[in-house]
């Protein structure tokens, strides 16, 4: 009984001490911009059409395709690259740039009149998401080739949260996609 009372008092003391240290609500972890934290994130990210970003997506797609799916497809290039959100989830979260592009696929098994079929590629560039958190990193998905459904449906998970809440943006129709409600 004494141990239970002591444990309860300890928990109450820890909770009140944590509340006193955190300050007002606007200074909490979720109200503070990511750059102002004690271990800050920086919002200096490459652009959506940066050659390093697009080559990273192409090379990782080729590696995944060759390793797991028999190397049927490859990304030959990108066009219609567009940013669809920058820090769209809020200032307190890890800075991300959300992008969409049309990937020109090199498919040797396609009919001769359509050797370069086009697919939508959705990707996000995040700070401190590279190898061991040193640099920026890219999460990407090619619509129709997400065979494990990691970002299903139609790479929907990689789009900004606000877009998923509000609904369809103008760019969705340009890429042949529909909003999910």
N, C-alpha and C positions, 0 to 999 in steps of 0.2 A: 504494500500500500504506500509506504514511504517512497519507494522507488518510482511508482507511478506519478505521485505528486511532484517529485523532484524532476522527472522527465517532462511533465507538463509545464512546470515553471521554466525549465530550460528552453523548451520550444517557444513559449511566449516571449521570453527574453531575447532569443535570437530573432524572432519575427519583428519585434519592436525595434531592435538595433538595426536590422536591415532596412526597415522603413525610415528610420532616422537618417541613415547614411545616403539613401537614394535621393532625398530632396523632394521637391515638388514634382508633380506628374509630368511636366514638360521636360524635366531633366532625366526622365527615366530612359532606359535603353531603347525603347521603341519610339520615343519622341525626339531623340538626339540624332542628327544627321550622321551617317556612317563615317564621315571625315572627322567628326569631333569626338569620337570615342577614344578610350585610352589605347586601344589597338586599332587604329583607323584603317578604313578601306578608302581607296582613292578612286575617283571617278574619271581618271584619265584612261580612256579605252580607245582602241582603234575603231575606225569607221567601218560601216557595214561592207563597203566595197574595197577595203584594204586587201592588198595582194596576199599578205601573210595569213589573214583570216580565211580567205577563199581557198588558198592552197592547202591550209590545214584541213579544211573540210574535204577537199578533193582527195588528199592523200589518205586520210583516215577512212573515207568511204571506200577507196580502192583496197586498202588493207583489210577492212571488214569483209568486203565482197569476196576477195580472194581467199581469205582464211575460212570463212564460214559458208559462203553461198556459191562457190564454184567460179567466181570471177566473171559472171555474165554481163555485168554493167560497169560502167566507169563514167565519171563526170568529166566531160570535155571542156566545159566552160560555164560561165554564169552570165545572165543578162537580167535586166529589170530588177536590179538590186535596190531594195528600199528599206529604210528604217521604219519600224512600226511602233517603237517605243523606246524611251531612254529613261531609266529609273521609274518606270511606270508602276512599280509595286510600292513606291514610297521612298522618301529620303532615308529612312532608318534601316533599310535593307541593303544587302550587298548590291553595289551599283552594277546594273546590267544594261546592255543595249540589245534590243530585240530587232531582228531583221528577217526579211523574206526575200527570196530571189528565185528566178527561174533557172533551173539547172539543165544544161544541154547534155543529155545522156548519150554516150557512145555505146550503142547496143548492136553488136555484130549479128545478132540473130533476128533483128528487125527486118522487115521488107526493105528492098533497095530504095524505094521511094521515101522511106521515113527512117533513114539511118541515124538521125539525131532527134529522137523523141524528147519532149520537154516535160519536166516534172517540177513541182514546187518544192523548194528547200526552205525550211524554217530553222533559224538558228538564233542562239543568244550568246553574247560575248559578256563574260563576267570577270571582274577584277579578282585577283588572288585565287583564280580557279585553275591555274596552270599546274604543271608538275610541282609537287610539294608546296603549292601555294605561292610560288615566286612571282608569276606573271599572270597575264590574262589567259583565260581559257575559253573554249568554244564547246557548246552543246549543240548538236545539229540533228536534223531529221529530214529525210526525203520522203515526201508524201507518196504512198503506194509501195515503198520499199522498206518500211518499218516492220520487218517480218516477225519480230519478237513482240510487237505492240508495246514497246517501251514508252512511246509518246502518243499512244493511240487516244482517240481516233484522229486520223489525218494530222498527226503532229500537233495536236491541239494543246498539249501540255506545255510546249515551249513558247506559247504566245503569252503576252502580258496578262496578269490577273484581271486588270480592269477591263480588258477586252472580253474576257470570258464572262464577266459580270454584266456588262452593258449590252453586248451583242455584236452585231455585224459592223465591221468597218468598211469603208469604201474600197480598200485594196483587196478585200476577199474575192470580190467578183472578178477582178483583173486576173487573178491566179486560178480561177475556177473552183474556189472553195466556198463553203457555206458556213454560216455561224451556227454554233450549237447552243441551244437554250436548255 
